[in-house]
Amino acid sequence: MRRFGIIGLALAAAVFFSPVSSVASDDPANPVNRWIVKFRTENPVSTVRASDPSVVIHQLKAELARNLGMTKSVIKLANQEAIWAANAVAVTATPEEVRDIEQLANVEGVYPVKYRKWITDGENPQPAAPSKAIQWSVAKVKAPEVWEKFKVDGSGIVVGHIDTGIDAKHPLLAGKVLLFKDFTALAKPEAYDDQGHGTHTAGSICGSDGVGVAPGAKLIVAKVFTKSGSANDEEILKSMQWMMDPDGNPDTNDMPRLVSNSWGGSPETTASGSFFFEITNNWVAAGIFPVFAAGNSGPKGKVGSPANFKQSWAVAATTNTDGLAYFSSIGSTTFDGETYVKPDIAAPGAGVVSCKVGGGLVSNSGTSMACPHVAGLAALMLQANPKITISEMREIAEATAIDLGDKGKDNKFGSGRFDALACITKIVPQTPPANVVEGYKMALETEQALIGKTQISPLAAPMATYMIEKAKTLDSGEFNSLRNQYSSDSTVTKLLNQAAAAREFERIHY
């Protein structure tokens, strides 16, 4: 896979997968002879839950290879694109060939590739005055207190971002894009955003000068949606698969720890056997946390999809007074015969000020704007405890959220508007020192896989600084135990020696 080394979701109407009998396309550039063949999954990776993501990727590839081997006598079609992350393949075929494929015992379904609108602008974007002040939405969730008290700002954490692209030259985003890939027909090699939505949402994740919740985090960006906010199913699936293995080598530690998704469709977009459901489930199995905007259908609508999957963290939008934004979609959700509460958590999403393409700031509204705030929270949690699990992240963040609306988790606010300070305050004391060391090692491995050796270390160096600062807070017994645990690791030993020198300096002078 080629490597590119640069450092308001609104619900579309009637978005759904159609069976072969109702083929349609509203995009003249995407003819109806493009199909996605979804295979039956015999060995789902959810039964593995491997700590090593490479195990999951190898299993997914093996499952697809097995299915293609069983069907090679029938599926000999042009322009095959393997989508192993969803146990599917995209092919070009005639309706007659599709009917033959449908008869295969291991084929779950054959679906026409559809082009549709997944993203629109929020509530009338408005220019915002230049400011170095912390934006209200970031202050509201108490992110600055986390930066100050715990020295946690998302450093060392890679966040995936699927959107309309990014203006990587924006002063508040400069140096924060590790990889960029354009999945649209333009296929440009350099990062860009011809719509603005992606630059705004990226700013809320990690923008500098008080714009982003986790200004120390870095991004892997997939541009999937065009200037109109549209994309076809194949492009989205390939971008989601890319997030699982950006460098094309399943044995390297290069995937982001979470993906921010400010896009979606109506709840009818998916069925229990759909490829979006499977690929999102496989993200979780591999250790990628899926954060999705809940949707902008308002109180008469329902949480969109893929946000309505159980494994997705669906984000509602709140106002500056902690009210529910009038456009924020509500629950409950019924999926695969089960009804449960959605959304899961809430964040500021009305009148959010963030980055504008070409520089400057702009105010926008939507659950698209709420979603990246929660992605930023996840980055803070992962720096505080790099070994924290997805289930632990959800549990702690929701338990420490500000309960709004009906008592307990409800179908408007979920568990409430998140409180970054309360969340990180709960995580830090519970985090073993070795977890922070492992976080540094993961950052180093990811950096080496994504960008190789460079003069500037965007991931490992900030995480090393954090590790040294954490080591300084340990008592003598804890510190010596940590040094003994990593005595055979020369890189870690070097950093712990620096921490020891700093500890001694502080003992003498303070």
C-alpha positions in Angstrom: 0.0 0.0 0.0 1.4 3.4 -0.9 2.5 5.5 2.0 2.0 9.2 2.2 4.4 10.6 4.8 3.2 14.0 5.9 3.4 15.0 9.3 -22.4 18.0 11.1 -23.1 14.8 10.1 -26.6 15.1 8.6 -28.5 11.9 7.7 -29.2 11.3 4.1 -32.7 10.2 3.4 -33.5 6.6 2.4 -29.9 5.4 2.8 -30.0 1.6 2.7 -28.5 -1.5 1.1 -30.8 -2.9 -1.6 -31.0 -6.5 -2.7 -30.1 -7.3 -6.3 -33.8 -7.1 -7.4 -33.8 -3.3 -6.8 -30.5 -2.1 -8.4 -30.2 1.7 -8.6 -27.5 4.3 -8.8 -27.7 8.1 -8.6 -24.1 8.6 -9.7 -23.4 8.4 -13.4 -19.7 7.8 -12.6 -20.6 4.7 -10.6 -22.4 2.3 -13.0 -24.6 -0.4 -11.6 -22.3 -3.2 -12.6 -20.2 -2.7 -9.5 -21.1 -5.1 -6.7 -20.0 -6.1 -3.2 -20.1 -9.8 -2.6 -20.5 -10.5 1.2 -19.5 -14.0 2.3 -20.8 -15.9 5.3 -18.3 -15.7 8.2 -17.6 -19.1 9.6 -15.0 -18.0 12.2 -15.7 -14.5 13.4 -12.8 -12.7 15.0 -14.9 -11.6 17.9 -14.2 -15.1 19.3 -10.5 -14.3 19.3 -10.2 -10.8 20.8 -6.5 -11.0 20.3 -4.2 -8.6 22.2 -2.0 -8.6 19.0 -4.0 -6.9 16.2 -1.9 -8.7 13.6 -3.6 -12.0 14.7 -6.9 -10.5 13.8 -5.8 -9.2 10.5 -4.2 -12.5 9.5 -7.4 -14.3 10.5 -9.6 -11.9 8.4 -7.4 -12.4 5.4 -7.4 -16.1 5.8 -11.2 -16.2 6.0 -11.6 -14.2 2.8 -9.0 -16.3 1.0 -10.9 -19.5 2.1 -14.1 -18.1 0.7 -12.6 -16.9 -2.6 -11.0 -20.3 -3.0 -14.4 -22.0 -2.6 -15.9 -19.7 -5.3 -13.0 -19.2 -7.8 -14.9 -21.3 -10.4 -17.7 -18.7 -10.4 -16.1 -15.4 -9.3 -13.6 -14.8 -12.1 -14.6 -11.2 -12.6 -12.9 -8.0 -13.5 -11.5 -5.4 -11.1 -11.7 -7.4 -7.9 -10.9 -5.5 -4.7 -10.5 -7.6 -1.6 -12.2 -6.2 1.4 -10.9 -8.7 4.0 -11.9 -6.4 6.9 -15.6 -7.2 6.0 -15.2 -10.7 4.5 -16.2 -9.3 1.2 -15.0 -8.6 -2.3 -15.9 -5.8 -4.7 -16.3 -6.9 -8.3 -17.5 -5.8 -11.7 -20.2 -8.1 -12.9 -23.3 -8.3 -15.1 -26.7 -9.1 -13.5 -26.5 -12.6 -14.9 -23.1 -13.2 -13.3 -24.5 -11.8 -10.0 -27.3 -14.3 -10.0 -24.8 -17.1 -10.3 -22.8 -15.7 -7.4 -25.9 -15.4 -5.3 -26.4 -19.2 -5.6 -23.1 -20.0 -3.9 -23.5 -21.6 -0.5 -20.9 -19.4 1.2 -22.3 -16.1 -0.2 -24.4 -14.1 2.3 -25.5 -11.5 -0.2 -24.6 -9.5 -3.3 -25.2 -5.8 -3.1 -24.9 -3.0 -5.7 -22.3 -0.4 -4.9 -24.3 2.8 -4.2 -23.1 6.4 -4.2 -24.9 8.6 -1.8 -24.6 11.6 0.5 -23.3 10.9 4.0 -22.3 14.3 5.2 -23.7 17.8 4.8 -22.7 21.1 6.5 -24.0 21.8 9.9 -26.2 24.6 11.0 -25.2 27.4 8.8 -21.4 27.7 9.3 -20.3 31.1 10.5 -16.9 32.7 10.5 -15.3 33.1 13.9 -12.9 35.7 15.1 -9.3 34.7 15.5 -8.5 33.8 19.1 -5.9 32.1 21.2 -8.4 31.7 24.0 -9.6 28.2 24.8 -12.8 27.6 22.9 -16.0 27.2 25.0 -16.6 23.6 24.0 -13.1 22.5 25.1 -13.4 24.4 28.3 -16.8 23.0 29.0 -15.5 19.4 29.1 -12.6 20.5 31.4 -9.8 19.4 29.0 -7.5 22.2 30.0 -7.6 21.1 33.6 -6.4 17.6 32.4 -3.5 19.1 30.4 -2.4 21.2 33.4 -3.0 18.7 36.3 -1.9 15.4 34.7 0.2 16.6 31.8 -2.1 14.5 29.6 -2.9 16.0 26.2 -3.2 12.9 23.9 0.6 12.7 23.2 1.7 9.5 21.7 -1.8 8.5 20.5 -2.8 8.1 16.9 -6.4 8.9 16.0 -8.0 7.7 12.7 -10.1 10.3 10.9 -12.6 9.4 8.1 -14.1 12.5 6.6 -13.8 15.0 3.7 -10.1 15.3 4.2 -8.0 17.9 6.1 -6.1 21.1 5.5 -2.8 19.9 6.9 -1.2 23.3 6.4 -3.7 25.0 8.8 -1.5 26.6 11.6 -3.5 24.8 14.3 -3.1 21.4 12.5 0.4 21.7 11.2 2.6 18.7 11.9 -0.4 16.6 13.2 -1.1 14.5 10.1 1.1 11.3 10.0 -0.6 9.8 7.0 -3.2 10.9 4.4 -4.9 8.8 1.7 -7.5 10.0 -0.8 -10.1 7.3 -1.5 -12.2 9.5 -3.9 -11.8 9.4 -7.7 -9.4 12.3 -7.5 -6.8 10.2 -5.6 -4.6 13.2 -4.7 -1.4 12.3 -2.9 -1.2 15.5 -0.8 -3.6 16.2 2.1 -6.5 18.5 1.2 -10.1 19.2 2.1 -12.4 20.6 -0.6 -15.5 20.8 1.7 -14.3 22.0 5.1 -16.1 19.4 7.3 -13.0 17.3 7.9 -10.8 20.2 8.8 -13.3 21.4 11.4 -13.8 18.0 13.0 -10.0 17.3 13.0 -9.5 20.6 14.8 -11.8 19.6 17.6 -9.8 16.4 18.1 -6.3 17.8 18.2 -6.2 21.5 17.1 -3.7 23.7 19.0 -4.4 26.9 20.9 -7.5 25.7 22.8 -9.4 24.4 19.7 -8.9 20.6 20.3 -9.5 18.4 23.2 -6.3 16.4 22.7 -3.8 18.8 21.1 -0.9 16.3 21.6 -2.6 13.6 19.4 -1.7 12.8 15.8 -3.9 11.8 12.9 -4.2 9.3 10.2 -6.6 10.8 7.7 -8.7 9.1 5.0 -10.5 11.4 2.6 -13.6 9.5 1.5 -16.3 12.1 1.1 -16.3 14.5 -1.8 -17.1 18.2 -1.9 -20.8 17.3 -1.8 -20.2 15.0 1.3 -20.9 11.9 -0.8 -19.1 8.6 -1.3 -19.9 5.1 -2.5 -19.9 2.0 -0.3 -16.8 0.5 -1.7 -14.7 3.7 -1.0 -16.0 3.8 2.6 -15.2 0.1 3.2 -11.7 0.4 1.7 -11.0 3.4 3.9 -12.2 1.5 7.0 -10.0 -1.4 6.0 -7.0 0.9 5.5 -7.4 2.1 9.1 -6.7 -1.5 10.2 -3.4 -1.7 8.3 -2.2 1.7 7.0 1.2 0.5 5.8 0.0 -2.8 4.2 2.0 -4.9 6.6 -0.2 -6.7 9.1 2.8 -7.4 11.3 3.6 -3.8 12.1 2.0 -1.8 14.9 0.6 1.0 12.8 -3.2 1.2 13.2 -4.8 4.0 15.1 -6.2 3.3 18.6 -9.6 4.8 17.6 -11.3 6.3 14.6 -13.5 9.4 14.6 -16.5 9.1 12.3 -18.6 12.2 11.8 -20.8 10.5 9.1 -23.6 8.0 8.8 -26.9 7.1 7.3 -30.4 6.3 8.4 -30.9 3.3 10.8 -32.1 1.3 7.8 -28.6 1.6 6.2 -27.6 -1.8 7.6 -28.9 -5.3 8.4 -27.5 -7.8 10.8 -25.3 -9.3 8.1 -24.1 -6.1 6.6 -20.5 -5.3 5.8 -20.5 -2.1 7.9 -21.6 -4.1 10.9 -18.9 -6.7 10.4 -16.1 -4.2 9.7 -17.0 -2.2 12.8 -17.0 -5.3 14.9 -13.6 -6.3 13.5 -12.3 -2.8 14.4 -13.1 -3.5 18.0 -11.7 -7.0 17.9 -8.4 -5.5 16.7 -8.4 -2.8 19.3 -9.8 0.2 17.3 -12.4 2.2 19.2 -15.2 3.3 16.8 -16.6 6.7 17.7 -19.6 7.8 15.6 -21.8 10.9 15.4 -25.4 10.0 16.5 -27.0 11.9 13.6 -29.0 15.1 13.1 -32.6 13.8 12.7 -33.8 15.5 15.9 -36.4 14.3 18.3 -38.5 12.7 15.6 -35.6 10.7 14.2 -33.5 7.9 15.4 -29.7 7.4 16.0 -28.1 6.7 12.6 -26.0 3.9 11.4 -23.2 2.8 12.0 -23.6 4.7 15.3 -26.5 2.5 16.2 -24.4 -0.7 16.4 -23.7 -1.8 20.0 -20.0 -1.7 19.4 -20.1 1.9 18.2 -19.8 4.8 20.7 -22.7 7.0 19.5 -22.2 10.7 20.4 -25.1 13.1 21.0 -24.8 16.9 20.7 -25.3 19.4 23.6 -25.4 23.2 23.8 -23.3 25.6 25.9 -25.9 25.3 28.7 -25.8 21.4 28.6 -29.2 21.2 26.8 -29.8 18.7 24.1 -29.2 20.3 20.7 -32.5 20.4 18.8 -31.0 18.4 15.9 -29.5 15.6 17.9 -30.9 12.2 17.1 -32.4 10.1 19.8 -33.0 6.4 20.6 -33.8 3.8 21.4 -32.3 1.5 18.8 -33.6 -1.9 17.7 -31.0 -3.9 15.9 -30.9 -7.6 15.0 -33.9 -8.2 17.2 -32.5 -6.4 20.3 -33.6 -3.0 21.6 -31.1 -0.9 23.7 -30.3 2.6 24.7 -28.6 5.0 22.2 -26.8 7.3 22.0 -24.1 6.4 24.5 -22.5 9.7 25.5 -22.8 13.4 24.8 -20.5 16.3 23.9 -20.7 20.0 22.8 -22.0 20.2 19.3 -23.9 23.5 18.9 -21.9 26.5 17.8 -18.5 24.7 18.0 -15.6 26.9 16.9 -12.8 25.0 15.1 -10.4 25.1 12.1 -11.4 26.5 8.7 -9.9 25.5 5.4 -7.2 28.0 4.4 -6.7 29.2 8.0 -8.7 30.9 10.6 -11.7 29.6 12.5 -15.4 28.8 11.8 -18.4 28.0 13.9 -20.5 24.9 13.0 -23.1 22.7 14.6 -24.1 19.1 14.4 -23.4 15.8 16.0 -20.5 15.8 13.6 -19.0 18.5 15.8 -19.7 16.5 19.0 -18.1 13.3 17.8 -14.5 14.6 17.6 -14.7 16.0 21.1 -15.3 12.4 22.3 -12.5 11.2 20.0 -10.2 13.7 21.8 -11.4 12.3 25.2 -10.5 8.8 24.1 -7.0 10.0 23.1 -6.6 11.5 26.6 -7.7 8.2 28.2 -5.3 6.2 26.1 -2.3 8.4 27.0 -3.2 8.2 30.7 -3.4 4.4 30.4 -2.1 3.1 27.1 -3.2 -0.5 28.0 -6.8 0.5 28.8 -9.4 -1.6 27.0 -12.3 -0.3 24.9 -14.8 -1.6 27.4 -13.0 0.0 30.3 -12.9 3.3 28.3 -16.6 3.3 27.8 -17.4 2.3 31.3 -15.2 5.0 33.0 -16.1 7.8 30.6 -19.8 7.1 31.0 -19.6 6.6 34.8 -17.9 10.0 35.2 -20.1 11.9 32.7 -22.5 14.7 33.8 -25.9 13.0 34.0 -28.4 15.1 32.0 -32.0 14.4 31.2 -33.6 11.3 32.8 -31.6 9.8 35.6 -29.1 7.2 34.3 -28.4 6.4 30.7 -31.2 7.7 28.5 -32.1 7.9 24.8 -31.3 11.6 24.4 -27.9 12.2 26.2 -26.8 8.6 26.7 -24.9 8.6 30.0 -24.5 12.3 29.9 -22.0 15.0 28.7 -18.5 13.8 29.3 -16.2 15.4 31.9 -12.6 14.9 30.9 -11.2 15.9 34.3 -13.4 13.4 36.2 -12.6 10.7 33.7 -8.8 11.1 33.8 -8.8 11.6 37.5 -10.3 8.2 37.8 -7.9 6.5 35.4 -4.5 7.9 36.5 -4.4 6.4 40.0 -5.4 3.0 38.6 -2.8 2.8 36.0 0.3 0.6 36.7 3.6 2.4 35.9 4.5 -0.4 33.4 1.4 0.5 31.3 2.9 3.9 30.7 6.2 2.3 29.6 4.3 0.0 27.3 2.6 3.1 25.9 6.0 4.6 25.0 7.0 1.4 23.3 3.8 1.3 21.3 4.3 4.9 20.2 7.9 4.1 19.1 6.7 1.0 17.1 3.9 3.0 15.5 6.2 5.8 14.6 8.8 3.5 13.0 6.1 1.7 11.0 4.4 4.9 9.7 7.2 7.4 9.1 10.5 5.6 9.7 13.4 7.3 11.3 13.2 11.1 11.2 14.9 14.0 12.9 11.6 14.9 14.6 9.9 12.2 16.7 6.2 13.1 16.7 4.9 10.2 18.8 7.7 8.5 20.8 9.4 11.7 22.1 6.3 13.3 23.7 5.4 9.9 25.2 8.9 9.5 26.5 8.7 12.8 28.2 5.4 11.8 29.8 6.9 8.4 30.9 9.8 10.2 32.6 7.5 12.6 34.4 5.3 9.7 35.6 8.4 7.8 36.8 9.4 10.8 38.9 6.2 10.5 40.9 6.8 6.9 42.0 8.2 6.1 45.4 11.6 4.4 45.6 10.3 0.9 45.7 7.9 1.4 42.8 10.7 3.1 40.7 13.3 0.3 41.4 10.7 -2.3 40.6 10.0 -0.6 37.3 13.7 -0.4 36.5 14.2 -4.1 37.3 11.2 -5.0 35.1 12.8 -3.4 32.0 16.4 -4.0 32.8 16.9 -5.9 29.6 15.3 -3.2 27.4 18.1 -0.7 26.6 15.8 2.0 25.2 13.6 2.0 28.3 16.5 1.7 30.6 18.0 4.9 29.1 14.8 6.8 29.7 14.5 5.5 33.2 18.1 6.6 33.9 17.1 10.1 32.9 14.1 9.8 35.3 16.5 8.7 38.0 18.7 11.7 37.4 15.7 14.0 37.6 14.5 12.3 40.8 17.9 12.9 42.4 18.0 16.5 41.2 14.6 17.2 42.8 15.6 15.4 46.0 18.7 17.5 46.4 17.2 20.9 45.4 13.7 20.6 46.6 
